[in-house]
Structure formats: C-alpha cells, structure tokens
Amino acid sequence: MSTNHRVHDIGGTEGWGAVPYDPNEAVFHNDWERRVLGLLFQILPHTAKRPGEFRHTLERLASEDYFCADGYYGRWRAGMEVLLHEYGHVDRAELDNRLGVPQGTSAGYRSANVAAVNAETLPPDRITPTPEHRTVRRDLKEPPQFQIGDRVVAPGNDEAGHTRLPEYVRGVTGTVVKIHPAEVLPDSTAHNHGDRPQHVLCVAYQANDLWGEDAEQDVVINVDLYESYVELDEGAS
Amino acid sequence: MSQGADHHHGRNANSPEIRTEALEDLLVEKGLIDRARVDALIERFEHDLGPMIGARLVAKSWLEPEFREKLLDDADQVLKDEQIQGAEIEHVEIKVNEPGIHNVVVCTLCSCYPWALLGLPPSWYKSPEYRSRVVREPRKVLEEMGMSLDPDTEIRVWDSSSETRFLVLPERPAGTEELDLEALTQLVTRDSMIGVAEVKA
C-alpha cells in the first residue's frame, strides 16, 4: 500500500470523512475569495510563469497552510504570499508587519524551498516547433513508445520535486487505453529544466489491483501519465 | 483603502478578509496589479463562465447524433468550431454515461477542472474528502452524494493528472422527448457533467 509523502498527493488515502457536498453551492462564499482569484491571475505573470510552477508552490506549503481553514482560496493566498516573497516583490515579513500580527504568520515562513532537481534524472529534451500561442501542447515527431493495450507500470522515485504521478498508482500494473496529445513535462518545466515534451498515456487500473481484494467491484480508475513515468511490465499477461 | 494596521483596529487583523485586503493594497502600492483589472477578471469568471457552456454541448449531443459523434471523436475541434475558448481546456475528452457504464471525474493531485466548460469548481470538488475517496470507494461516495448506481454498473473514474480535461455526457432522462435545445440545456446540471448526479426531467 502506498505511503503518502507529499501533502497534496492524497488520492486513495484513508481516514477522511463525508464529502462536504451541496448541490446548490455557489462558486464563491465570501468576497475575499473573489479578490484572491482576481489577484492571482495578475500575480502569476510576475512570478510562477512556467507550467507546473504554481502547482508546485502549493505543494510546498506546510500542511497547516495547504489544509487551512480558509479553504481552497486560502491555500491560493498562502501560495501567493510564498511566491511574492520568493520573487522579491513582497517580503514575507512585510504583510505581517502591516497587519500588526506576529512576524511568522505568513505562509512564506513555513513553506519548503524548491527542491534542487538534477536534470540528469529527467528524460532528454526534444526539439519541437515553437507553438504560436501559450500552450503546454507540443508536436512531437517521435511516435509514442507505447501502444494501446500495453501493460505498463510506473515505478516512481523519491525525488522531492514536482511530479504528476500520483502515489497510489506507483508500482501497480495498468493498461494503456488511450494516448493523449503530447505535452511539456511538468516535472521539468516546474524546475526550469526545459520542456522535455512527452506523449501522455491514459492508463486504466482495476480497483482490485490498486486497493486489494476488498475493493469495490466493477471499478476502473483511469490516470493520465507522462510517457517517461512508465515502463512496460514484461511479466504482465 | 487601508493605510496600515490602524485601519484594522477592532477587526481580527488576520482574518482572511483583512489579510486579503491588505495584500491587495500592498500590491496596488507596488504597482504590481491594477484593481480595475482584478474587478474585470472576477466579473468574467463569475458571470460569463459557467456550467451552461457545457450544458449546451450536452443538450445538443442529445438532439443531434452527428454533433454527438463529432464531440466524442474530437472535442477540441468542436470547441473550436463553437468558438468556446478559455482556461483549462487545452485538450478535452467527453466520457459517455450509458446503461451499465457510469463516469466520474476527479483531480486527486490538485483541483483540475474544465473551467471554460463548467466555470469555477465547487468547494466539494476541491475538498480532500472527495479527492482522496472517489478513487478508492467511488460507489460509496456517489451513494453518499445521493446517487445510487445499480451494483452491476461499471464505474470509470478519471483522475485529471495531465492537462487533459474530462466532461461527462450524462444520460438523457426519459420524458424529455418534446424539449428543445434551450429547455434541455436548462436541465443539465454542473454536477451531472462531473459525474456525481444524474439529469432529472
């Protein structure tokens, strides 16, 4: 069974209660949530511009800020405070001082630093035509290394950097059911190591394979994985 | 607007309202943001975007088999043809509910969601409870959320771990044969296109 080691990587983790479901829920509950949304979209061009960079900022938050009482927009605001500090726009002490709250209140005091990811652990970069507009999609001339029907497994690694490989599928064999358009690799772009575009595989996992014999019946979990995450499971039938 | 801590006297200086307001003031003073552009962006997200965009695609698929076929085959091209643009729809795939097959969408790693088709995601979709549990016990989660599926129905969960975004095409309810595009669009809810509710006539 997976051991969750990243604050955000919670798929399949246990101990959570009922989903706080309200079918008629409004998208904002308070006016400050609106402001956070509006601010973020103007702050990102001054800070986290690369694909995956803002997501990784949220992933670096301390658990108390990631799961903070102010909900999702509270998490975004915490992420903004971290970015503004790291990019030298607003020192983490500045907002605390202005508010007259104890220094150290800002999430910037608790977030982890960006991990140093060794570029040699990433797949090689590949040259693709420069897109006409901002997009994560790339036209790869190399064909996918896998085919629909292939049995694949993502071993994962314990690097501290950004990745879109969920812990719960690590080491479990699934079947390629679809191949999506190629995209830049967030594990690389988030760390400023270039695009390193990859074909993206949709891999179907049987619930029994992920969760064991007591899993719900007739459940398939489909996860999109960058091609470099997986290898052929030669032993799988 | 705020000129420091005095302004906040009598209110909790670290409430989300005060902290956000102070942050905005600081950013304006530093020339990093333009308040009018913040207002405009909020306006656009709140009023121009929303589930009605996805709902219309669903309703049109129910009415026009040819449109449905195109949408399932190449949603990106259909969105281009329909001039639907915006955030978080770089590549879209439609997942069709039919007797015996039910689809449900999640993002376990963050909160990825087809904004340009459904608007901003609701809190429950972003909650750790939904993100953690719907991949492990989707049948139970759906039941708790008010959707009881036949035990023989296969559940297909789609975890939005790349930049592909998923939209569920729910089943058309019985008794809607006389309805036109407008009326059908009104029936299609946000939650039915995430896959946690069915469309009711």
Chai-1 contact restraints between the chains, C-beta under 6 A:
chainA,res_idxA,chainB,res_idxB,connection_type,confidence,min_distance_angstrom,max_distance_angstrom,comment,restraint_id
A,H8,B,L109,contact,1.0,0.0,6.0,A-B,restraint_1
A,I10,B,P128,contact,1.0,0.0,6.0,A-B,restraint_2
A,I10,B,R131,contact,1.0,0.0,6.0,A-B,restraint_3
A,I10,B,S132,contact,1.0,0.0,6.0,A-B,restraint_4
A,G11,B,T108,contact,1.0,0.0,6.0,A-B,restraint_5
A,G11,B,V135,contact,1.0,0.0,6.0,A-B,restraint_6
A,G12,B,V135,contact,1.0,0.0,6.0,A-B,restraint_7
A,G12,B,R136,contact,1.0,0.0,6.0,A-B,restraint_8
A,T13,B,S132,contact,1.0,0.0,6.0,A-B,restraint_9
A,W16,B,P128,contact,1.0,0.0,6.0,A-B,restraint_10
A,W16,B,E129,contact,1.0,0.0,6.0,A-B,restraint_11
A,W16,B,S132,contact,1.0,0.0,6.0,A-B,restraint_12
A,W16,B,R133,contact,1.0,0.0,6.0,A-B,restraint_13
A,G17,B,E129,contact,1.0,0.0,6.0,A-B,restraint_14
A,A18,B,E144,contact,1.0,0.0,6.0,A-B,restraint_15
A,V19,B,W124,contact,1.0,0.0,6.0,A-B,restraint_16
A,V19,B,E129,contact,1.0,0.0,6.0,A-B,restraint_17
A,V19,B,Y130,contact,1.0,0.0,6.0,A-B,restraint_18
A,P20,B,W124,contact,1.0,0.0,6.0,A-B,restraint_19
A,P20,B,S127,contact,1.0,0.0,6.0,A-B,restraint_20
A,Y21,B,W124,contact,1.0,0.0,6.0,A-B,restraint_21
A,Y21,B,M145,contact,1.0,0.0,6.0,A-B,restraint_22
A,P23,B,D191,contact,1.0,0.0,6.0,A-B,restraint_23
A,E25,B,P122,contact,1.0,0.0,6.0,A-B,restraint_24
A,V27,B,L120,contact,1.0,0.0,6.0,A-B,restraint_25
A,W32,B,P16,contact,1.0,0.0,6.0,A-B,restraint_26
A,W32,B,E17,contact,1.0,0.0,6.0,A-B,restraint_27
A,W32,B,T20,contact,1.0,0.0,6.0,A-B,restraint_28
A,R34,B,I42,contact,1.0,0.0,6.0,A-B,restraint_29
A,R35,B,T20,contact,1.0,0.0,6.0,A-B,restraint_30
A,R35,B,E24,contact,1.0,0.0,6.0,A-B,restraint_31
A,V36,B,T20,contact,1.0,0.0,6.0,A-B,restraint_32
A,G38,B,V38,contact,1.0,0.0,6.0,A-B,restraint_33
A,G38,B,L41,contact,1.0,0.0,6.0,A-B,restraint_34
A,G38,B,I42,contact,1.0,0.0,6.0,A-B,restraint_35
A,L39,B,E24,contact,1.0,0.0,6.0,A-B,restraint_36
A,F41,B,L41,contact,1.0,0.0,6.0,A-B,restraint_37
A,Q42,B,I33,contact,1.0,0.0,6.0,A-B,restraint_38
A,H46,B,L32,contact,1.0,0.0,6.0,A-B,restraint_39
A,R55,B,C110,contact,1.0,0.0,6.0,A-B,restraint_40
A,D70,B,P16,contact,1.0,0.0,6.0,A-B,restraint_41
A,Y72,B,K126,contact,1.0,0.0,6.0,A-B,restraint_42
A,G74,B,P16,contact,1.0,0.0,6.0,A-B,restraint_43
A,V90,B,L26,contact,1.0,0.0,6.0,A-B,restraint_44
A,R98,B,G4,contact,1.0,0.0,6.0,A-B,restraint_45
A,R98,B,A22,contact,1.0,0.0,6.0,A-B,restraint_46
A,L99,B,A5,contact,1.0,0.0,6.0,A-B,restraint_47
A,L99,B,A13,contact,1.0,0.0,6.0,A-B,restraint_48
A,L99,B,A22,contact,1.0,0.0,6.0,A-B,restraint_49
A,G100,B,A5,contact,1.0,0.0,6.0,A-B,restraint_50
A,G100,B,A13,contact,1.0,0.0,6.0,A-B,restraint_51
A,V101,B,A13,contact,1.0,0.0,6.0,A-B,restraint_52
A,V101,B,N14,contact,1.0,0.0,6.0,A-B,restraint_53
A,V136,B,E90,contact,1.0,0.0,6.0,A-B,restraint_54
A,V136,B,E163,contact,1.0,0.0,6.0,A-B,restraint_55
A,R137,B,E90,contact,1.0,0.0,6.0,A-B,restraint_56
A,R164,B,S161,contact,1.0,0.0,6.0,A-B,restraint_57
A,P166,B,T108,contact,1.0,0.0,6.0,A-B,restraint_58
A,P166,B,L109,contact,1.0,0.0,6.0,A-B,restraint_59
A,H180,B,T164,contact,1.0,0.0,6.0,A-B,restraint_60
A,P181,B,H91,contact,1.0,0.0,6.0,A-B,restraint_61
A,E183,B,E163,contact,1.0,0.0,6.0,A-B,restraint_62
A,V200,B,S162,contact,1.0,0.0,6.0,A-B,restraint_63
A,W211,B,R136,contact,1.0,0.0,6.0,A-B,restraint_64
A,E216,B,E137,contact,1.0,0.0,6.0,A-B,restraint_65
A,E216,B,R139,contact,1.0,0.0,6.0,A-B,restraint_66
A,D218,B,E154,contact,1.0,0.0,6.0,A-B,restraint_67
A,V219,B,P138,contact,1.0,0.0,6.0,A-B,restraint_68
A,V219,B,I155,contact,1.0,0.0,6.0,A-B,restraint_69
A,V220,B,R156,contact,1.0,0.0,6.0,A-B,restraint_70
A,I221,B,V135,contact,1.0,0.0,6.0,A-B,restraint_71
A,I221,B,V157,contact,1.0,0.0,6.0,A-B,restraint_72
A,N222,B,W158,contact,1.0,0.0,6.0,A-B,restraint_73
A,V223,B,D159,contact,1.0,0.0,6.0,A-B,restraint_74
A,V223,B,S161,contact,1.0,0.0,6.0,A-B,restraint_75
A,D224,B,S161,contact,1.0,0.0,6.0,A-B,restraint_76
A,D224,B,S162,contact,1.0,0.0,6.0,A-B,restraint_77
A,D224,B,T164,contact,1.0,0.0,6.0,A-B,restraint_78
